[in-house]
């Protein structure tokens, strides 16, 4: 049994999601689809890993306005 209350766990999870700095479009998409927060975290971490891997391989990141 957990020593945390449901509200405390929900607040902690919300804090984690907020720290991911998701775009408004991502929040709208994932919120509307009811995507589990753990899946969102895994996806964001995978994207970060891909970016790091590409930078280490000498690739540069190009962003368009």
CORHUUR-V487901 format. One record per backbone hydrogen bond with DSSP energy under -1.0 kcal/mol. CO is the residue of the C=O (numbers start at 1). NH is the residue of the N-H. If there is no record, write none. Layout:
co:CO nh:NH
co:CO nh:NH
This chain:
co:5 nh:9
co:6 nh:10
co:7 nh:11
co:8 nh:12
co:9 nh:13
co:10 nh:14
co:11 nh:15
co:12 nh:16
co:13 nh:17
co:14 nh:18
co:15 nh:19
co:18 nh:21
co:23 nh:27
co:24 nh:28
co:25 nh:29
co:26 nh:30
co:27 nh:31
co:28 nh:32
co:29 nh:33
co:30 nh:35
co:36 nh:40
co:37 nh:41
co:38 nh:42
co:39 nh:43
co:40 nh:44
co:41 nh:45
co:42 nh:46
co:43 nh:47
co:44 nh:48
co:45 nh:49
co:46 nh:50
co:47 nh:51
co:48 nh:52
co:49 nh:53
co:50 nh:54
co:51 nh:55
co:52 nh:56
co:53 nh:57
co:54 nh:59
co:55 nh:58
